[in-house]
Amino acid sequence: MDNNTTKPYLDRMIDEEKQLGERIEKLRVFILKNDLFHSLSQQKKNLMKGQLHAMMLYQHFLRERINLEDSNALAESYNNA
């Protein structure tokens, strides 16, 4: 966000949320569409699925914190991307 009235920590949270979203999508695609995933041991697959779940949960809480600070901040940041 380029708005000078934006709080620096809010900008950092928004940046983190975007990066996390990209990582979530990459892991989700790997789990759903990559044949290599299916060749892994069940333990490794379970750990990766658990990691994806934890990342999504973390993203949820990060978004809630961002919305508490500024309910329009996420929408604006994605519109300006």
N, C-alpha and C positions, 0 to 999 in steps of 0.2 A: 504494500500500500504506500502511495506517495503522499498521502495527506499528512501535513505537518502536525495536525492535531491528534493523530493516532499515537497511542502509547507504544513505546518501543517493545515492551514485552508482548503486546498484542500482535505486533508484526512478527515477532519471533514465533509465537504460537501458530499463527496462520501459515508461516513458512514450514513449520514442523508438520502441520496437518497436511499440507500439500505433498511434502516429501513422503510422509507416511502413507498417504493415499496411493502414491505411485508404487511404493513397495508392496502394499497390500495387493494391488492389481497384478503386479508381476508374480507374486507368490500364488495368487488365486489362479492365474492362467497356467502356471507351471503344474499346479495340482490337478486342474481340470483337463488340460490339453496336451501335456507333455508325456510321451511314452516312457521317458526315463523315470518319472515319478512312479509309474506302475511297476517298475522293475526293482524298486527299493524294498527293503525289509518292511514288514508291517510296523515295527517299532519306529523306524525312520518316518514312515508315512504318518503315523499317529502324532509324532512330535511336530512335523511340519503343519499338520492340520491344527494342532493345539497352538502353535505359534501364530498361525493365521487368525485364529479366534482371539488370541490375546491382543494382537495388533488391532483388530477391528474394535475390540472393547476399549482399548486405549484411545483409538480415534474418536469413539463415541464420547468419552469423557473430555477429551481435548476440545471437541466441538462444543460441548456443553459449557465449558469454561470460556471459550471464545464468545459464545452467544450471550453469556452473562455480562461480558464487558461491552459488547456491541452487537446487537441482534442482526445487523446488516453486514457486518464485517466479512463473513465468509462469502456471501453472495457477491458482494462488491469485489472481493479479491479474485473470484473466479471469472467475473465479468470483465475485469481489467487484464486478465491473463492473455 
